[in-house]
Amino acid sequence: MKKYIVLGVISFFCFYTTNQYFMNQEKQDPIYQKIKEVENNYYVSPKNALIEENTLTCGKKGRKLDVKKTYQKMKRYGTYNETQMVVKEVKPEISIDNYYDKYIQRGNPEKKEIALIFPIRQDESFQEILEVLKTEDIPGTFFIDGTHLERNSSLIRKNPSMEWEILGYQNETKKDLWRTSISYLETIQKAPARYCYTEEEQKEILSFCKEEKLHTILPTLVLKKNAYEEVKEKIENAMILSFPYSSYLSKELSNTIYYLKRKGYKMVLLKDLLSE
């Protein structure tokens, strides 16, 4: 037994010594030294998500140079080349991915981006909205009632560039039916559900969504009328703008999109706005 222990210790020592030798050789390599010289130029610090009482604001991933992989890549070619730098993400310590018991009202304020979302209840039409978005070449996120989903699944299949989530079922939060609708939607669009929607703080919705590991969206602005004027007055980076259905929505939406474009805002899907 002692013999095997001694052999094990010797093997470990040999491995450790050999490994240290090669590490020292790397550090003396001019390619490695040049990589280390510029390492800090590639570092971007991550930003934590901001928690304020019941709300959550997105943080931002950072980045850093993967020195080991960069060196291995350049070593294969035998020369230092900046185009072969390997950069990897650095996750924030506090991320929205770790919290489902807070309301999300906006993305990272450093992004000059806006998400347009459309709650579509039981008997409301969304064909006009789709036509406006297609004409303007803008993506949108739809929260659709489960009963509406059953009647319009083919329309959803025809619009994969849009983002679809479940609003509820028959304008209510019937958990079993809601879960069934979520499962059906995930089958149709071949992507997981991500969000719930509410226009005011509701513990019942927040609790259900936490159980399902869905983020609860509480829009920054709910634009029920005079959308264009309200956006002109209040618009800021990374807002989530909700447009409930109305008979004049398509005109208001067109004017609002025109204004946002003119001000340099990029309109993105909700999942992209909330990507850290």
C-alpha positions in Angstrom: 0.0 0.0 0.0 2.8 2.4 1.0 4.4 1.6 -2.4 1.4 2.9 -4.3 1.2 6.0 -2.2 4.8 6.8 -2.8 4.3 6.2 -6.6 1.3 8.5 -6.5 3.2 11.2 -4.8 6.1 10.9 -7.2 3.7 11.0 -10.2 1.9 14.1 -8.9 5.3 15.8 -8.3 6.4 15.0 -11.8 3.2 16.3 -13.3 3.3 19.5 -11.2 7.0 20.1 -12.0 6.4 19.5 -15.8 3.3 21.8 -15.8 5.2 24.6 -14.0 8.1 24.2 -16.5 5.7 24.7 -19.5 3.9 27.6 -17.8 7.3 29.4 -17.2 8.1 28.7 -20.9 4.9 30.3 -22.0 5.5 33.4 -19.9 8.8 33.9 -21.6 7.4 33.6 -25.1 7.2 37.0 -26.8 3.7 36.2 -28.1 2.5 35.6 -24.6 4.1 38.7 -23.3 2.5 40.9 -26.0 -0.9 39.3 -25.1 -0.5 40.2 -21.5 0.6 43.7 -22.4 -2.8 44.4 -24.0 -5.0 42.3 -21.7 -6.5 45.3 -19.8 -7.5 46.9 -23.1 -10.1 44.2 -23.6 -11.6 44.4 -20.1 -15.1 45.8 -19.7 -16.5 45.7 -16.2 -19.9 44.0 -15.7 -22.8 46.0 -14.2 -25.1 44.5 -11.6 -28.9 44.5 -12.1 -30.4 47.2 -9.9 -33.0 46.2 -7.3 -35.3 48.9 -5.9 -38.0 47.6 -3.6 -40.3 45.5 -5.9 -38.7 46.4 -9.3 -35.6 45.2 -11.1 -33.6 47.0 -13.8 -31.2 45.1 -16.1 -27.5 45.0 -15.6 -24.9 44.3 -18.2 -22.4 41.6 -18.9 -18.7 42.6 -19.1 -15.9 41.0 -21.0 -12.3 40.0 -20.7 -9.5 38.6 -22.7 -9.1 34.8 -22.5 -5.3 34.8 -22.3 -4.8 31.1 -22.3 -7.0 30.4 -25.4 -5.7 33.5 -27.2 -2.1 32.3 -26.7 -2.9 28.7 -27.8 -4.6 30.1 -30.9 -1.7 32.4 -31.8 0.9 29.8 -31.0 -0.5 27.4 -33.6 0.3 30.1 -36.3 3.6 31.1 -34.6 2.9 34.8 -34.6 1.1 37.5 -32.7 -2.1 38.7 -34.4 -4.7 41.0 -32.8 -7.5 39.5 -35.0 -7.1 36.2 -33.2 -7.9 37.6 -29.7 -10.4 35.4 -27.8 -12.8 37.4 -25.6 -15.2 35.9 -23.1 -18.2 37.3 -21.3 -18.1 38.2 -17.6 -21.5 37.8 -15.9 -22.6 40.4 -13.3 -22.9 39.1 -9.8 -26.5 40.3 -9.6 -28.4 39.3 -12.7 -32.1 39.4 -13.6 -31.8 35.7 -14.3 -31.6 35.1 -10.6 -34.8 37.0 -9.6 -38.4 36.1 -10.5 -40.0 37.9 -7.5 -39.6 41.4 -8.9 -41.3 43.5 -11.6 -39.1 44.4 -14.6 -39.8 47.9 -15.9 -36.9 48.6 -18.3 -33.7 47.3 -19.8 -30.1 48.6 -19.2 -30.3 52.4 -19.4 -27.0 52.6 -21.3 -28.8 51.1 -24.4 -30.5 53.5 -26.7 -33.2 50.9 -27.3 -36.9 50.6 -26.8 -39.2 47.5 -26.7 -42.7 47.9 -28.0 -45.2 45.4 -26.4 -48.8 44.8 -27.3 -51.3 43.1 -24.8 -54.0 41.4 -26.9 -57.0 40.4 -24.9 -59.8 37.9 -25.7 -61.5 39.5 -28.7 -59.1 42.2 -29.8 -57.5 42.3 -33.2 -53.8 42.4 -33.8 -53.6 42.2 -37.7 -53.4 46.0 -38.1 -50.6 46.1 -35.6 -48.7 43.4 -37.4 -49.1 45.3 -40.7 -47.7 48.6 -39.2 -44.7 46.8 -37.7 -44.0 45.0 -41.0 -44.3 48.3 -43.0 -41.9 50.0 -40.6 -39.7 46.9 -40.3 -39.9 47.0 -36.6 -40.1 43.9 -34.2 -42.8 43.7 -31.5 -43.6 41.6 -28.5 -47.2 40.4 -28.2 -48.8 39.2 -25.0 -51.8 37.3 -26.3 -54.8 35.8 -24.4 -54.9 32.0 -24.4 -58.3 31.8 -26.1 -57.0 34.2 -28.8 -54.0 31.9 -29.3 -56.3 28.9 -30.0 -58.0 30.8 -32.8 -54.9 32.5 -34.3 -52.1 29.9 -34.0 -51.6 29.9 -37.8 -51.1 33.7 -37.8 -48.5 33.3 -35.1 -46.7 30.7 -37.1 -46.6 33.1 -40.0 -44.9 35.8 -38.0 -41.8 34.2 -36.3 -39.9 37.5 -36.3 -42.3 38.7 -33.6 -42.1 37.6 -30.0 -45.2 35.9 -28.5 -46.1 35.4 -24.8 -49.2 34.4 -23.0 -51.3 37.2 -21.3 -53.6 34.8 -19.4 -56.8 32.9 -20.3 -60.2 34.5 -20.9 -58.8 37.7 -19.4 -58.1 35.8 -16.1 -55.2 34.2 -14.4 -56.6 30.7 -14.2 -53.3 28.9 -13.5 -54.0 25.5 -15.1 -55.4 27.0 -18.3 -52.6 29.5 -18.3 -50.0 26.8 -18.0 -51.7 24.8 -20.8 -51.7 27.9 -23.0 -48.0 28.5 -22.3 -47.2 24.9 -23.2 -49.1 25.2 -26.4 -47.4 28.5 -27.4 -44.0 27.0 -26.7 -44.8 24.1 -29.0 -45.9 26.5 -31.8 -43.0 28.8 -31.7 -40.4 26.2 -30.5 -39.0 28.5 -27.9 -39.6 28.8 -24.1 -41.9 31.4 -22.6 -40.1 34.1 -20.8 -42.5 36.7 -19.4 -45.8 37.6 -17.8 -47.5 40.9 -18.2 -49.3 43.3 -15.8 -50.1 47.0 -15.8 -50.1 47.3 -12.1 -48.5 45.4 -9.2 -50.5 42.2 -8.6 -49.1 39.7 -6.1 -51.1 36.8 -7.7 -49.5 37.2 -11.1 -46.0 37.8 -9.6 -46.4 34.6 -7.4 -47.6 32.5 -10.4 -44.8 33.8 -12.6 -42.2 33.1 -10.0 -43.4 29.5 -9.7 -43.1 29.2 -13.5 -39.7 31.0 -13.6 -41.1 33.7 -15.8 -40.2 37.4 -15.4 -43.1 39.7 -14.7 -43.2 42.8 -17.0 -44.6 46.0 -15.6 -44.2 48.4 -18.5 -42.5 51.7 -18.1 -45.4 53.4 -19.9 -48.8 52.1 -20.7 -50.0 54.2 -23.7 -53.8 54.0 -23.7 -54.3 57.3 -25.5 -52.2 60.2 -26.9 -49.3 57.7 -27.2 -47.3 60.0 -29.6 -47.5 63.0 -27.3 -46.7 61.0 -24.1 -43.7 59.4 -25.7 -42.4 62.7 -26.9 -42.6 64.0 -23.4 -41.3 61.1 -21.4 -39.1 58.9 -23.6 -35.8 57.6 -22.1 -33.4 54.8 -22.9 -34.4 51.2 -22.5 -38.1 51.8 -21.8 -40.8 49.2 -22.2 -43.7 50.8 -24.0 -47.0 49.1 -23.9 -49.8 49.8 -26.5 -53.1 48.3 -25.4 -55.6 47.8 -28.2 -57.7 50.8 -29.4 -59.5 51.8 -32.6 -56.9 54.5 -33.2 -53.8 52.4 -32.3 -52.4 51.9 -35.7 -52.2 55.6 -36.4 -50.7 56.4 -33.0 -48.2 53.5 -33.4 -47.0 54.7 -36.8 -46.5 58.3 -35.5 -44.7 57.0 -32.4 -42.4 54.8 -34.4 -41.5 57.6 -36.8 -40.6 59.8 -33.8 -38.5 57.2 -32.1 -36.6 56.5 -35.3 -36.0 60.2 -35.8 -34.6 60.4 -32.3 -32.2 57.6 -32.9 -33.8 54.9 -30.8 -33.6 51.3 -32.0 -36.7 49.2 -31.4 -36.0 45.6 -30.4 -37.8 42.6 -29.1 -38.3 42.5 -25.3 -35.9 39.5 -24.9 -33.2 41.6 -26.6 -33.8 44.7 -24.5 -33.6 42.6 -21.4 -30.5 40.7 -22.5 -27.6 41.5 -20.2 
